[in-house]
């Protein structure tokens, strides 16, 4: 059955296939896909909300390397780096 959520997931999967990892469009698609995945899980479980930490992780993790390169001119490859660790 088609739903707005499944249509969005298909669209994001197509975006992810079209853009290589490391590109801004791919990072944004990965972040939105992670957010929708968390939302769908909590909706299936009949939760009334998504924990903020999960939203932070879904959006920030794909964007972290791009933000570091843009802001500081450096690559962040270690996702456990204290500076970038999500709380």
N, C-alpha and C positions, 0 to 999 in steps of 0.2 A: 504494500500500500504506500502510495506517495504521500509524503507530508512535507510541510515547509522545511522541517529539520533534515529529512532525507534528501530533498532537493539541494539544500545548502551543502550538505556533506558531499554529494556528487560533484557539485560545482567546485568545492575546495579541493577535492581529489584531482580534478582535471587541472586546476591551477598548479597544484603540487607537481603533477606530471610534466607540465609545460615549463616550469622554472627550476633551474638547478639549485641545490642547497647553497646557501651563502648569499643569495640574492634577496633584496628587500621584499620583493613580492612573495617569494617562497616563505620567508620568515613570517610575514604577516598571515599568509594562508595557513602555515603550521600553527601559529598562535590561535587563530580563530578556530581552526579544527580542534585544537586541544580544549578550548573553551566550550565548544559545542559538545564535545565528548563528555566533559565533566557535567555539563548541564543535562545531557541525555541520561547519564547514569543516575543522577540525583532525581530526575523526573521519574525514571523507571522504578526507583526505590521509594517513590512518593515522599521524598524529602521536601521541605518547604523552601530550601535555599541551598546555595553552593558555598562552601567555606571560602572566605577571602583568600586564604593561602593557596587554594587550588586555582583560583582565578589568576592570582599573581604568577604562579608557576606556569600556567598554560600560556599566558601572554608574554611574560618576561624571558623565559628560557630560550625560545627561538630568536628573540631580538637581541639578547645579551651580547653576542659577538659583534653584531653590526653596530650597536650603540657604543661599545668599547672602541671599535676602530674609528668611528666617526668622532666621538668626543675626545679620545685620548691618542688616537693614532696607533693603537696597539691591539694585538690579537688576544682575545681571551679564549683559551682552548680548554682550560681546566674549570669545569662547572662547579667545583668545590672551592674555588677561590673565595676567601672570606669577604673580599670587597663586593662580590656579586651574589653572595649567598642570600637566598630569600628567607625571610623570617616567617 
